[in-house]
């Protein structure tokens, strides 16, 4: 029995010694990517193309956010995107606000990052995802 316990102890010691090699620091993505994952991806999809599993059951399909600039004649206007996110520029066709207004939600969150900074980060992330062709 002692032999087995020694092997177990040796195995655990080896595992503990190797654990830092297995542990990975979180991969830091572009600013806004974690906000997108938390607040937007459930509807717009992880690739922002409006293809999340939830999208198929929604009355109005979420927009492909990688084509914001294409839909605006090749121009991404950060201020317009920010106004859509915070609710100052409701989009026609969304049935009276199908998309949540995130300005209020961001201002009520428990962290210390101001709502306008979160929106700025999210807008910058969306700008980085823009496609130039369909």
C-alpha positions as CSV (number, residue, x, y, z in Angstrom):
1,X,0.0,0.0,0.0
2,X,2.8,2.4,0.8
3,X,4.1,1.9,-2.8
4,X,0.8,3.1,-4.3
5,X,0.6,6.1,-2.0
6,X,4.1,7.1,-2.9
7,X,3.2,6.9,-6.6
8,X,0.0,9.0,-6.0
9,X,2.0,11.6,-4.0
10,X,4.7,11.7,-6.7
11,X,2.0,12.0,-9.4
12,X,0.3,14.8,-7.6
13,X,3.6,16.6,-7.0
14,X,4.4,16.3,-10.7
15,X,1.0,17.7,-11.6
16,X,1.2,20.6,-9.2
17,X,4.7,21.4,-10.5
18,X,3.5,21.3,-14.1
19,X,0.2,23.2,-13.5
20,X,1.6,26.6,-14.4
21,X,2.5,25.2,-17.8
22,X,-1.1,24.1,-18.3
23,X,-2.6,27.3,-17.0
24,X,-3.1,29.9,-19.7
25,X,-3.5,33.6,-19.1
26,X,-6.7,34.9,-20.7
27,X,-6.1,35.9,-24.2
28,X,-6.7,39.6,-24.4
29,X,-8.6,40.5,-27.5
30,X,-9.1,44.0,-29.0
31,X,-10.9,46.4,-26.7
32,X,-14.6,45.8,-26.9
33,X,-14.3,42.1,-27.8
34,X,-15.4,41.0,-24.4
35,X,-18.2,43.5,-24.4
36,X,-19.4,42.1,-27.7
37,X,-19.2,38.5,-26.5
38,X,-21.1,39.4,-23.4
39,X,-23.8,41.7,-24.7
40,X,-24.1,41.2,-28.5
41,X,-23.0,37.7,-29.6
42,X,-26.1,35.9,-28.3
43,X,-28.1,37.6,-31.1
44,X,-25.5,38.8,-33.7
45,X,-23.3,35.7,-33.4
46,X,-19.7,35.4,-32.4
47,X,-18.6,36.5,-35.8
48,X,-21.1,39.5,-35.7
49,X,-22.8,38.3,-38.9
50,X,-26.3,37.9,-37.4
51,X,-26.0,34.1,-37.3
52,X,-26.3,33.3,-33.7
53,X,-28.5,30.3,-32.8
54,X,-30.9,32.6,-31.2
55,X,-31.3,34.6,-34.4
56,X,-33.4,31.9,-36.0
57,X,-36.2,32.3,-33.5
58,X,-36.2,36.1,-33.5
59,X,-39.0,38.0,-35.2
60,X,-36.5,40.3,-36.9
61,X,-33.2,38.8,-37.8
62,X,-30.2,40.6,-36.2
63,X,-28.1,42.6,-38.5
64,X,-24.8,41.5,-39.9
65,X,-22.6,43.9,-38.0
66,X,-19.6,43.3,-40.3
67,X,-21.4,45.1,-43.1
68,X,-22.2,48.4,-41.3
69,X,-19.8,50.3,-43.5
70,X,-21.0,48.5,-46.7
71,X,-24.6,49.5,-46.0
72,X,-23.4,53.1,-45.5
73,X,-21.7,53.4,-48.9
74,X,-18.3,52.3,-47.5
75,X,-18.2,54.6,-44.6
76,X,-18.2,53.5,-40.9
77,X,-19.5,56.4,-38.8
78,X,-18.6,55.7,-35.2
79,X,-20.9,58.3,-33.8
80,X,-23.9,56.8,-35.6
81,X,-23.1,53.3,-34.4
82,X,-22.7,54.7,-30.8
83,X,-26.1,56.3,-31.1
84,X,-27.7,53.0,-32.2
85,X,-26.1,51.2,-29.3
86,X,-27.1,53.7,-26.6
87,X,-30.6,54.2,-28.0
88,X,-30.4,57.8,-29.3
89,X,-30.8,56.6,-32.9
90,X,-33.4,53.8,-33.0
91,X,-33.4,51.9,-36.2
92,X,-36.5,51.7,-38.4
93,X,-37.8,48.2,-38.8
94,X,-36.8,47.0,-35.4
95,X,-40.4,46.9,-34.3
96,X,-40.1,49.6,-31.7
97,X,-36.8,48.7,-30.2
98,X,-36.2,44.9,-30.5
99,X,-32.5,45.5,-29.7
100,X,-31.8,46.4,-26.1
101,X,-30.6,49.9,-25.4
102,X,-27.2,49.3,-23.9
103,X,-26.4,52.8,-22.7
104,X,-28.6,52.3,-19.6
105,X,-27.4,48.7,-19.0
106,X,-23.7,49.8,-19.2
107,X,-24.3,52.6,-16.8
108,X,-25.8,50.3,-14.2
109,X,-23.1,47.6,-14.4
110,X,-21.0,46.9,-11.3
111,X,-17.6,47.7,-12.8
112,X,-16.0,51.1,-12.8
113,X,-15.8,51.6,-16.6
114,X,-18.2,54.4,-17.6
115,X,-21.0,53.6,-20.1
116,X,-19.6,55.9,-22.7
117,X,-16.2,54.2,-22.6
118,X,-17.8,50.8,-23.0
119,X,-19.7,52.0,-26.0
120,X,-16.6,53.6,-27.4
121,X,-14.7,50.3,-27.0
122,X,-17.6,48.3,-28.6
123,X,-17.8,50.7,-31.5
124,X,-14.0,50.4,-32.1
125,X,-14.3,46.6,-32.1
126,X,-17.2,46.7,-34.6
127,X,-15.2,49.1,-36.8
128,X,-12.3,46.6,-36.8
129,X,-14.6,43.8,-38.0
130,X,-15.9,45.6,-41.1
131,X,-15.8,43.8,-44.4
132,X,-15.2,45.6,-47.7
133,X,-17.1,43.2,-49.9
134,X,-20.3,41.1,-49.5
